[in-house]
């Protein structure tokens, strides 16, 4: 049995024939990773997150990326990192930002060059006009994750962000693109998005997978979930998703695995800093000065992986729930921002 949430996502997509191509690519990527870990005992992440740019049309409260800093990956550099990861047995990638679709050809060309791997791209949806949506639909190993935060998104997102997400999802649905959503959950938005009505809206918009991320520390104008909300969130999200036929997850809060940092994922900032998690912004190495293999085997990544808490404790996120343990690892390795 494949112990992977992504495998469930792939199977869900395979049930919709129009999305079968991406789902099949994703399923193969997950299976290869499982073989490498189970049969060959290779300690490799199952996914790489690449922050292709920190630039964005919006400047939303609570975003962990500053639109004023960082650089932009170019096609050759990006393709080199993907090839290096593939050589290690990693075939699943997520392009993040900033707003990746500010540079659409960078995203489309990289995915097209590496047809054996599955690519996700996160977006606020604003750049997804009819022309770009048509181009995305032609790249069959590319799926789109749209930031969609319900009717109260105006609390912490720029004016127009909610409408942009809604319009983008409708366009992608018409073109039968494999589409996911990412929803930020705060105390203010909890009742608005953790309910049957909202999950029904996502189903109507053609969403295959819905990600519900608890609010990160330091967000302005919003309140973090209380203990009861946090503890109930993974089960509620999974139950509501099953009721409407959407695979719905809470990052590091569903399935058999604990916090993904340092073991299940690796991430790279727009200037090449190697991060053990997209939300752990301290680093000890940069790529390509240090090879991907050396980064994944570095003491910093290994210690972050050891610090991960079991899901049985109910609160597995190092950033949200075990900040003292995380701070200790960061200090021990003199990791810098």
C-alpha positions as CSV (number, residue, x, y, z in Angstrom):
1,X,0.0,0.0,0.0
2,X,1.3,3.4,-0.9
3,X,1.5,5.6,2.2
4,X,0.9,8.9,0.4
5,X,-1.8,11.6,0.3
6,X,-0.6,12.5,-3.2
7,X,-1.4,8.9,-4.4
8,X,-5.0,9.4,-3.2
9,X,-5.1,12.7,-5.1
10,X,-3.9,10.9,-8.3
11,X,-6.6,8.2,-7.9
12,X,-9.3,10.9,-7.5
13,X,-8.2,12.6,-10.7
14,X,-8.1,9.3,-12.6
15,X,-11.8,8.9,-11.9
16,X,-12.3,12.0,-14.1
17,X,-11.1,10.9,-17.5
18,X,-10.3,14.5,-18.7
19,X,-7.7,14.7,-15.9
20,X,-6.3,11.3,-16.3
21,X,-3.0,12.3,-17.9
22,X,-1.8,14.4,-15.0
23,X,-3.1,11.9,-12.4
24,X,-1.2,9.1,-14.1
25,X,2.0,11.2,-14.1
26,X,1.5,12.0,-10.4
27,X,0.8,8.4,-9.5
28,X,4.0,7.3,-11.2
29,X,6.0,10.0,-9.4
30,X,4.6,8.9,-6.0
31,X,5.2,5.2,-6.8
32,X,8.8,5.7,-7.9
33,X,9.4,7.7,-4.7
34,X,7.8,4.9,-2.6
35,X,10.0,2.2,-4.4
36,X,13.2,4.2,-3.7
37,X,12.3,4.6,-0.1
38,X,10.9,1.2,0.6
39,X,13.0,-1.1,-1.6
40,X,16.3,0.9,-2.0
41,X,16.0,2.6,1.4
42,X,16.9,6.0,0.0
43,X,16.1,8.9,2.3
44,X,14.8,11.4,-0.2
45,X,11.8,13.9,-0.1
46,X,8.8,13.1,-2.2
47,X,8.5,16.7,-3.3
48,X,10.5,19.8,-4.0
49,X,9.0,23.2,-3.6
50,X,10.6,26.0,-5.7
51,X,9.8,29.7,-5.0
52,X,10.4,30.8,-8.6
53,X,9.9,34.5,-7.6
54,X,9.0,36.6,-4.6
55,X,7.2,39.2,-6.8
56,X,3.4,39.3,-6.7
57,X,0.6,41.6,-7.8
58,X,-0.8,41.5,-4.2
59,X,0.7,42.2,-0.8
60,X,-1.6,40.2,1.4
61,X,-1.5,40.2,5.2
62,X,0.0,37.0,6.6
63,X,2.0,36.1,3.5
64,X,5.4,34.7,4.5
65,X,7.1,35.9,1.3
66,X,8.1,39.6,0.9
67,X,7.4,40.9,-2.6
68,X,10.2,43.4,-2.2
69,X,13.0,40.8,-1.9
70,X,14.6,38.0,-3.7
71,X,15.3,37.2,-7.4
72,X,13.8,35.2,-10.2
73,X,14.8,31.8,-11.4
74,X,15.7,31.5,-15.1
75,X,14.7,28.5,-17.2
76,X,18.2,26.9,-17.4
77,X,18.8,27.2,-13.6
78,X,15.3,25.9,-12.9
79,X,15.7,23.0,-15.3
80,X,19.0,22.1,-13.8
81,X,17.6,21.8,-10.3
82,X,14.7,19.6,-11.6
83,X,17.1,17.4,-13.4
84,X,19.3,17.1,-10.3
85,X,16.2,16.1,-8.3
86,X,15.1,13.6,-10.9
87,X,18.5,11.9,-10.8
88,X,18.0,11.3,-7.1
89,X,14.5,9.8,-7.7
90,X,12.3,12.9,-7.0
91,X,9.6,13.4,-9.5
92,X,7.1,15.8,-7.9
93,X,7.6,19.6,-7.8
94,X,5.6,22.6,-6.8
95,X,6.3,26.1,-8.1
96,X,5.4,28.7,-5.6
97,X,5.9,32.5,-5.1
98,X,5.2,35.3,-5.0
99,X,3.1,34.7,-8.1
100,X,4.7,32.2,-10.5
101,X,2.4,33.1,-13.4
102,X,4.0,36.5,-13.6
103,X,6.5,34.4,-15.6
104,X,4.3,31.9,-17.4
105,X,6.8,30.7,-20.0
106,X,9.2,29.8,-17.2
107,X,6.6,27.5,-15.6
108,X,5.2,26.0,-18.9
109,X,8.7,25.4,-20.5
110,X,10.1,23.7,-17.4
111,X,7.2,21.4,-17.0
112,X,7.3,20.6,-20.8
113,X,11.0,19.8,-20.6
114,X,10.4,17.2,-17.9
115,X,7.4,15.2,-19.0
116,X,8.1,12.3,-16.6
117,X,7.5,14.4,-13.5
118,X,4.4,16.0,-12.0
119,X,4.3,19.7,-11.5
120,X,2.0,21.8,-9.4
121,X,1.9,25.6,-9.5
122,X,0.4,27.9,-6.9
123,X,-1.4,31.1,-8.0
124,X,-3.7,33.8,-6.9
125,X,-5.4,33.5,-10.3
126,X,-5.1,37.1,-11.5
127,X,-2.7,36.4,-14.4
128,X,-4.8,33.4,-15.7
129,X,-6.5,35.0,-18.7
130,X,-8.1,32.9,-21.4
131,X,-4.8,32.7,-23.4
132,X,-2.7,31.5,-20.5
133,X,-5.4,29.1,-19.3
134,X,-5.4,27.5,-22.8
135,X,-1.6,27.2,-22.7
136,X,-1.7,25.6,-19.2
137,X,-4.3,23.1,-20.4
138,X,-1.9,21.8,-23.1
139,X,0.8,20.9,-20.5
140,X,-0.6,17.6,-19.3
141,X,1.9,17.1,-16.4
142,X,1.0,20.4,-14.8
143,X,-1.7,21.1,-12.2
144,X,-2.8,24.4,-10.7
145,X,-3.3,25.2,-7.0
146,X,-5.5,28.4,-6.7
147,X,-5.5,30.4,-3.4
148,X,-9.2,30.5,-2.5
149,X,-10.2,31.7,0.9
150,X,-14.0,31.9,0.9
151,X,-16.3,34.9,1.3
152,X,-14.2,36.4,4.1
153,X,-10.9,36.6,2.1
154,X,-11.1,40.4,2.2
155,X,-10.0,40.2,5.9
156,X,-6.4,39.5,4.9
157,X,-6.2,39.5,1.1
158,X,-6.1,42.5,-1.3
159,X,-9.2,43.8,-2.9
160,X,-10.0,41.7,-6.0
161,X,-8.1,38.6,-4.8
162,X,-11.3,36.6,-4.1
163,X,-12.9,37.4,-7.4
164,X,-9.6,36.6,-9.3
165,X,-9.5,33.2,-7.7
166,X,-13.1,32.5,-8.5
167,X,-12.8,33.5,-12.1
168,X,-9.6,31.5,-12.6
169,X,-11.2,28.4,-11.2
170,X,-14.2,28.7,-13.5
171,X,-11.9,29.0,-16.6
172,X,-9.7,26.1,-15.5
173,X,-12.8,23.9,-15.0
174,X,-14.1,24.6,-18.5
175,X,-10.7,23.5,-19.9
176,X,-10.6,20.4,-17.7
177,X,-7.3,21.3,-16.0
178,X,-6.5,19.3,-12.9
179,X,-7.2,22.0,-10.2
180,X,-6.6,22.2,-6.5
181,X,-7.3,25.0,-4.0
182,X,-5.3,26.3,-1.0
183,X,-7.3,27.9,1.8
184,X,-5.9,29.8,4.8
185,X,-7.9,29.0,7.9
186,X,-8.0,31.6,10.8
187,X,-10.3,32.0,13.7
188,X,-12.2,34.7,11.7
189,X,-12.7,32.5,8.6
190,X,-13.1,29.1,10.3
191,X,-16.9,28.8,10.1
192,X,-17.0,30.3,6.6
193,X,-14.7,27.6,5.0
194,X,-15.1,24.6,7.3
195,X,-18.6,23.8,6.3
196,X,-20.7,21.8,3.8
197,X,-21.6,25.0,1.8
198,X,-18.0,25.9,1.1
199,X,-17.0,22.4,0.1
200,X,-20.0,22.3,-2.2
201,X,-18.8,25.5,-3.8
202,X,-15.3,23.9,-4.4
203,X,-16.9,20.9,-6.0
204,X,-19.0,23.1,-8.3
205,X,-15.7,24.8,-9.3
206,X,-14.2,21.5,-10.4
207,X,-11.7,21.2,-7.6
208,X,-10.1,17.8,-7.2
209,X,-8.1,18.4,-4.1
210,X,-8.5,21.1,-1.4
211,X,-5.7,22.1,1.0
212,X,-6.6,23.8,4.3
213,X,-3.7,25.5,6.0
214,X,-3.9,26.9,9.6
215,X,-2.8,30.5,10.0
216,X,0.9,30.9,10.5
217,X,2.4,32.8,13.4
218,X,2.9,36.6,12.9
219,X,0.0,37.2,10.5
220,X,-1.5,40.6,10.8
221,X,-5.2,41.3,11.3
222,X,-6.1,37.7,12.0
223,X,-6.2,35.3,14.9
224,X,-4.7,31.8,15.1
225,X,-7.1,28.9,15.6
226,X,-7.7,27.9,19.2
227,X,-6.6,24.5,20.5
228,X,-10.0,22.9,19.9
229,X,-10.2,24.2,16.4
230,X,-6.7,23.0,15.6
231,X,-7.2,19.5,17.0
232,X,-10.5,19.0,15.1
233,X,-9.5,20.6,11.8
234,X,-7.8,17.5,10.1
235,X,-10.8,15.2,10.8
236,X,-13.4,17.7,9.9
237,X,-11.7,18.6,6.6
238,X,-11.3,15.0,5.7
239,X,-14.9,14.2,6.5
240,X,-16.3,17.2,4.6
241,X,-14.2,16.4,1.6
242,X,-15.3,12.7,1.5
243,X,-19.0,13.9,1.7
244,X,-18.7,15.8,-1.6
245,X,-16.0,13.7,-3.4
246,X,-13.0,16.0,-2.9
247,X,-9.7,14.9,-1.4
248,X,-9.3,17.5,1.3
249,X,-6.2,17.7,3.6
250,X,-4.5,19.8,6.3
251,X,-0.7,20.0,5.6
252,X,1.2,17.8,8.1
253,X,-2.1,16.9,9.7
254,X,-3.5,14.0,7.7
255,X,-2.4,10.5,7.1
256,X,0.5,8.5,8.6
257,X,3.3,11.1,8.5
258,X,4.3,13.8,10.9
259,X,5.6,17.3,10.0
260,X,7.1,17.2,6.5
261,X,10.1,19.4,7.3
262,X,13.5,18.1,6.4
263,X,12.3,14.7,5.3
264,X,9.2,14.6,3.1
265,X,9.7,18.0,1.4
266,X,12.6,20.4,0.6
267,X,12.2,23.9,-0.6
268,X,14.2,26.6,-2.3
269,X,13.7,30.4,-2.1
270,X,13.8,32.7,-5.1
271,X,17.6,33.3,-4.4
272,X,18.4,29.6,-4.0
273,X,18.4,29.3,-0.2
274,X,17.7,25.6,0.7
275,X,14.8,25.4,3.2
276,X,13.7,22.3,5.1
277,X,10.1,23.5,4.7
278,X,8.6,26.4,2.7
279,X,7.6,28.0,6.1
280,X,11.0,27.5,7.8
281,X,12.9,30.4,6.3
282,X,16.3,29.7,8.0
283,X,18.9,28.0,5.9
284,X,22.5,26.8,6.0
285,X,23.2,26.2,2.3
286,X,22.4,27.6,-1.1
287,X,21.9,25.8,-4.3
288,X,23.8,25.4,-6.7
289,X,26.8,26.3,-4.6
290,X,26.0,23.1,-2.7
291,X,24.5,20.1,-4.5
292,X,21.0,19.0,-3.9
293,X,22.3,15.6,-2.5
294,X,24.6,17.4,0.0
295,X,21.8,19.7,1.0
296,X,19.4,16.8,1.7
297,X,22.1,15.0,3.7
298,X,23.2,18.1,5.6
299,X,23.1,18.0,9.4
300,X,20.6,20.9,9.5
301,X,18.0,19.0,7.3
302,X,18.7,15.8,9.3
303,X,18.1,17.5,12.6
304,X,14.9,19.2,11.4
305,X,13.7,15.7,10.3
306,X,14.5,14.2,13.7
307,X,12.7,17.0,15.5
308,X,9.4,16.2,13.7
309,X,6.6,15.3,16.1
310,X,4.4,12.2,15.7
311,X,0.8,12.8,14.6
312,X,-0.4,11.0,17.6
313,X,0.3,14.1,19.6
314,X,-2.3,15.9,17.5
315,X,-0.1,18.9,16.9
316,X,2.7,18.0,14.5
317,X,3.8,21.3,12.9
318,X,7.2,22.5,14.0
319,X,6.4,26.1,13.1
320,X,2.9,26.3,14.7
321,X,3.2,23.9,17.6
322,X,6.9,23.3,18.5
323,X,8.6,26.6,18.0
324,X,11.0,26.1,20.9
325,X,12.3,22.8,19.4
326,X,12.6,24.5,16.0
327,X,14.5,27.5,17.4
328,X,16.9,25.1,19.1
329,X,17.7,23.4,15.9
330,X,18.1,26.7,14.0
331,X,20.5,28.0,16.7
332,X,22.5,24.8,16.9
333,X,23.3,25.0,13.2
334,X,23.7,28.8,13.0
335,X,21.1,28.9,10.3
336,X,20.4,32.3,8.9
337,X,17.4,34.1,7.4
